[in-house]
Amino acid sequence: MIRKSLPLLALGLAACATAQTPPAAVSTGPEVNFRDRLPSEEIVYFVLPDRFENGDPTNDLGDFTGNRLQTGYDPTAKGFFHGGDLKGLTDRLDYLEKLGVTAIWFAPIFQNKPVQGPPGDESAGYHGYWVTDFTRPDGHFGTREEFKAFVGAAHARGMKVYMDIITNHTADVITYADGDATNFEYRSKGDYPYSTRGGPDGARINEGFMGDSDSSEANFAKLTDPNYAYIPVVPEAEKDVKVPAWLNDPIYYHNRGNSSFTGEDSRFGDFSGLDDLFTEHPRVRAGMIEIFGDWVRDTGVDGFRIDTARHVDPGFWQEFVPALEAVAKENGIPNFHMFGEVYKDIPENGYIAEYTRRDKLPAVLDFAFQAAMRELLGRDKGTVVLAHMFDGDVLYEGGEDTAGKLPTFLGNHDMGRFSTLIKWDKPEISQDELLKRVMLGHAMMLSLRGSPVIYYGDEQGFVGDGNDQLAREDMFPSRTAVYNDNDLIGTDATTADSNFDENHPLFRLIAEFSAIRRAHSALTRGRQEVRHYEQEPGIFAVSRFDPDEGTEYLAVFNTTGAPRSANVMLGYDARRLDTLAGSCPAAVTAPGSAAFTLPAFGWAVCRVSETSK
């Protein structure tokens, strides 16, 4: 018997990245039951509020007065506040909705120390990761009421909101009276045990404390002296700067010096000088649960991206995660999504999977996917790299189901934009080829398993000069010279212009693929099976299966700069194919095989429309 699938939604894309003229995006309208969507169903937009849109210039100085070293505001400097805020985000929700975004993840909005750093090398907390007050937004971004208004406006459109949170550290406030002698280098637990002051031969302190592996209140009640490794000092001018007030006590910090991000000090050292919280301490655990539980209760946010998750002890997450899941459930948020940052830029998922097993994080950012995509499109490695990475999905706690909800991404605010990474790998690449490779990367990410994350500005062809501060350009007209001389792709604009162009080829491509993804649950909730890969650059193909009806979809990609053909395996019952994007063959060549010919950097997304039973 021949069985026909239901008619396809009338969606079409250019056959390949070369064409760059996909039709306007199809809007599906707001979703009433957005809370019921699973994390794998979200299309996420990651944005730094300071660099997106300046909706209220009156808050550009935050709560401060004076020059840039007092206020943190200098729109000409890449490392200072530029003026973007919560009102600007709210004002641009139409733009994000047209892009196809269903969830917005923004860098931390908590009150930050405005400026840090040694004389001549200062920078500001525009990025949000130097928190002093965890209970309110930074004055540069707006008020708590404006944040709640933003969440409400996003929810009214069916969009979820993910907060970026930090539990590993606070702003750099604590110094060490004896730190200059060693340049604040890390002092280990063996050389400087909790039981003595200044080394094993020092005066005995903290009698009866049995170390940080016992997180009971009874044990930590015996840790009363923080002077075991260094002598921590809180400057008088900042003795009450942290909120809640308990955060001002040095006893709740490790105070062992700067991390080198290896071995023991990766967990117990200060992250680039930031005050490293003693997350083994029961008071710290309870305090962080209270802080972030209150944000969920009061604002109804839908999830957390967890900064520097690998630098926090596993026991903390084993308490924090279930506590916050319970708060979310009590407040009518059934699919609250938490995903940790575990930075590892290799195309293998064993390391990041550890944190879903040992630490019990529900999900992690998919750095393995990012690294594999760079290997394919920046370094011309065989598509086998991506196939092997997907083979490792079984390593996550929960296996392939967990892998399906991992946020996938191509570049970010730390490592740099995908376009920039490709330019590093291919310094002589033309603008035209760079655009094609970036377009293909987004087409793949939006078709493969995981929850795709668009880094703000990528949809406008931003190409930064580097990573970190050089990857954090303004969407509103920039006054930063090091940004404004960038050569963007797909446009004649520069960052000196307002970059919210809904006709940009990358905007249109992302919008189209987002519409396809949202219209077909196989691409959001469906099982994935790798169907074709090669030892060299070439064809990569997967099948995705409708979770309810079992209908098979094929997504096929060409990672080379020349046309390529391949016979791609698919289900033996498949007979005919319909095209969602690119160019699909109308029928299989033989049971179990379909012939594909794709142009340079091209793609095809197809659905099996007839089967034989």
FENLINRA-V784602 format. One record per residue. N is the residue number from 1. SS is DSSP state (helix for helix, strand for strand, loop for the rest). Layout:
BEGIN
N|SS, N|SS
END
This chain:
BEGIN
1|loop, 2|strand, 3|strand, 4|strand, 5|loop, 6|loop, 7|loop, 8|loop, 9|loop, 10|loop, 11|loop, 12|loop, 13|loop, 14|loop, 15|loop, 16|strand, 17|loop, 18|loop, 19|loop, 20|loop, 21|loop, 22|loop, 23|loop, 24|loop, 25|loop, 26|loop, 27|loop, 28|loop, 29|loop, 30|loop, 31|loop, 32|loop, 33|loop, 34|helix, 35|helix, 36|helix, 37|loop, 38|loop, 39|helix, 40|helix, 41|helix, 42|loop, 43|loop, 44|strand, 45|strand, 46|strand, 47|strand, 48|loop, 49|helix, 50|helix, 51|helix, 52|loop, 53|loop, 54|loop, 55|loop, 56|loop, 57|helix, 58|helix, 59|helix, 60|loop, 61|loop, 62|loop, 63|loop, 64|loop, 65|loop, 66|loop, 67|loop, 68|helix, 69|helix, 70|helix, 71|helix, 72|loop, 73|strand, 74|loop, 75|loop, 76|loop, 77|loop, 78|loop, 79|loop, 80|loop, 81|strand, 82|loop, 83|loop, 84|loop, 85|loop, 86|helix, 87|helix, 88|helix, 89|helix, 90|helix, 91|helix, 92|loop, 93|helix, 94|helix, 95|helix, 96|helix, 97|helix, 98|helix, 99|helix, 100|loop, 101|loop, 102|loop, 103|strand, 104|strand, 105|strand, 106|strand, 107|loop, 108|loop, 109|loop, 110|strand, 111|strand, 112|strand, 113|loop, 114|loop, 115|strand, 116|strand, 117|loop, 118|loop, 119|loop, 120|loop, 121|loop, 122|loop, 123|strand, 124|strand, 125|loop, 126|loop, 127|loop, 128|loop, 129|loop, 130|loop, 131|strand, 132|strand, 133|strand, 134|strand, 135|strand, 136|strand, 137|strand, 138|loop, 139|loop, 140|loop, 141|loop, 142|loop, 143|loop, 144|helix, 145|helix, 146|helix, 147|helix, 148|helix, 149|helix, 150|helix, 151|helix, 152|helix, 153|helix, 154|helix, 155|helix, 156|helix, 157|loop, 158|loop, 159|loop, 160|strand, 161|strand, 162|strand, 163|strand, 164|strand, 165|strand, 166|loop, 167|loop, 168|loop, 169|strand, 170|strand, 171|loop, 172|loop, 173|loop, 174|strand, 175|strand, 176|strand, 177|loop, 178|loop, 179|loop, 180|helix, 181|helix, 182|helix, 183|loop, 184|loop, 185|strand, 186|loop, 187|loop, 188|loop, 189|loop, 190|loop, 191|loop, 192|loop, 193|loop, 194|loop, 195|loop, 196|strand, 197|loop, 198|loop, 199|loop, 200|loop, 201|loop, 202|loop, 203|loop, 204|strand, 205|loop, 206|loop, 207|loop, 208|loop, 209|loop, 210|loop, 211|loop, 212|loop, 213|loop, 214|loop, 215|loop, 216|loop, 217|helix, 218|helix, 219|helix, 220|helix, 221|loop, 222|loop, 223|loop, 224|loop, 225|loop, 226|loop, 227|loop, 228|loop, 229|loop, 230|loop, 231|loop, 232|strand, 233|strand, 234|strand, 235|loop, 236|helix, 237|helix, 238|helix, 239|loop, 240|loop, 241|loop, 242|loop, 243|strand, 244|loop, 245|helix, 246|helix, 247|helix, 248|helix, 249|loop, 250|helix, 251|helix, 252|helix, 253|strand, 254|loop, 255|loop, 256|loop, 257|loop, 258|strand, 259|loop, 260|loop, 261|loop, 262|loop, 263|loop, 264|loop, 265|helix, 266|helix, 267|helix, 268|helix, 269|loop, 270|strand, 271|helix, 272|helix, 273|helix, 274|loop, 275|strand, 276|strand, 277|strand, 278|loop, 279|loop, 280|loop, 281|loop, 282|helix, 283|helix, 284|helix, 285|helix, 286|helix, 287|helix, 288|helix, 289|helix, 290|helix, 291|helix, 292|helix, 293|helix, 294|helix, 295|helix, 296|helix, 297|helix, 298|helix, 299|helix, 300|loop, 301|loop, 302|loop, 303|strand, 304|strand, 305|strand, 306|strand, 307|loop, 308|loop, 309|helix, 310|helix, 311|helix, 312|loop, 313|loop, 314|helix, 315|helix, 316|helix, 317|helix, 318|helix, 319|helix, 320|helix, 321|helix, 322|helix, 323|helix, 324|helix, 325|helix, 326|helix, 327|helix, 328|helix, 329|helix, 330|helix, 331|loop, 332|loop, 333|loop, 334|loop, 335|loop, 336|loop, 337|strand, 338|strand, 339|strand, 340|strand, 341|loop, 342|loop, 343|loop, 344|loop, 345|loop, 346|loop, 347|loop, 348|loop, 349|loop, 350|helix, 351|helix, 352|helix, 353|helix, 354|helix, 355|helix, 356|helix, 357|helix, 358|loop, 359|loop, 360|loop, 361|loop, 362|loop, 363|strand, 364|strand, 365|loop, 366|loop, 367|helix, 368|helix, 369|helix, 370|helix, 371|helix, 372|helix, 373|helix, 374|helix, 375|helix, 376|helix, 377|helix, 378|loop, 379|loop, 380|loop, 381|loop, 382|loop, 383|loop, 384|helix, 385|helix, 386|helix, 387|helix, 388|helix, 389|helix, 390|helix, 391|helix, 392|helix, 393|helix, 394|helix, 395|helix, 396|loop, 397|loop, 398|loop, 399|loop, 400|helix, 401|helix, 402|helix, 403|helix, 404|loop, 405|loop, 406|loop, 407|strand, 408|strand, 409|loop, 410|loop, 411|loop, 412|strand, 413|loop, 414|loop, 415|loop, 416|strand, 417|loop, 418|helix, 419|helix, 420|helix, 421|helix, 422|helix, 423|helix, 424|helix, 425|helix, 426|loop, 427|loop, 428|loop, 429|loop, 430|loop, 431|helix, 432|helix, 433|helix, 434|helix, 435|helix, 436|helix, 437|helix, 438|helix, 439|helix, 440|helix, 441|helix, 442|helix, 443|helix, 444|helix, 445|helix, 446|loop, 447|loop, 448|loop, 449|loop, 450|loop, 451|strand, 452|strand, 453|strand, 454|strand, 455|strand, 456|loop, 457|loop, 458|helix, 459|helix, 460|helix, 461|loop, 462|loop, 463|loop, 464|loop, 465|loop, 466|loop, 467|loop, 468|helix, 469|helix, 470|helix, 471|helix, 472|loop, 473|loop, 474|loop, 475|loop, 476|loop, 477|loop, 478|loop, 479|loop, 480|loop, 481|helix, 482|helix, 483|helix, 484|helix, 485|loop, 486|loop, 487|loop, 488|loop, 489|loop, 490|loop, 491|loop, 492|loop, 493|loop, 494|loop, 495|loop, 496|loop, 497|loop, 498|loop, 499|loop, 500|loop, 501|loop, 502|loop, 503|loop, 504|loop, 505|helix, 506|helix, 507|helix, 508|helix, 509|helix, 510|helix, 511|helix, 512|helix, 513|helix, 514|helix, 515|helix, 516|helix, 517|helix, 518|helix, 519|helix, 520|loop, 521|loop, 522|helix, 523|helix, 524|helix, 525|helix, 526|loop, 527|strand, 528|strand, 529|strand, 530|strand, 531|strand, 532|strand, 533|loop, 534|loop, 535|loop, 536|loop, 537|loop, 538|loop, 539|strand, 540|strand, 541|strand, 542|strand, 543|strand, 544|strand, 545|strand, 546|loop, 547|loop, 548|loop, 549|loop, 550|loop, 551|loop, 552|strand, 553|strand, 554|strand, 555|strand, 556|strand, 557|strand, 558|strand, 559|loop, 560|loop, 561|loop, 562|loop, 563|loop, 564|strand, 565|strand, 566|strand, 567|strand, 568|strand, 569|strand, 570|loop, 571|loop, 572|loop, 573|loop, 574|strand, 575|strand, 576|strand, 577|strand, 578|strand, 579|strand, 580|strand, 581|strand, 582|strand, 583|loop, 584|loop, 585|loop, 586|loop, 587|strand, 588|loop, 589|loop, 590|strand, 591|loop, 592|loop, 593|strand, 594|strand, 595|strand, 596|strand, 597|strand, 598|strand, 599|loop, 600|loop, 601|loop, 602|strand, 603|strand, 604|strand, 605|strand, 606|strand, 607|strand, 608|strand, 609|strand, 610|strand, 611|strand, 612|strand, 613|loop
END
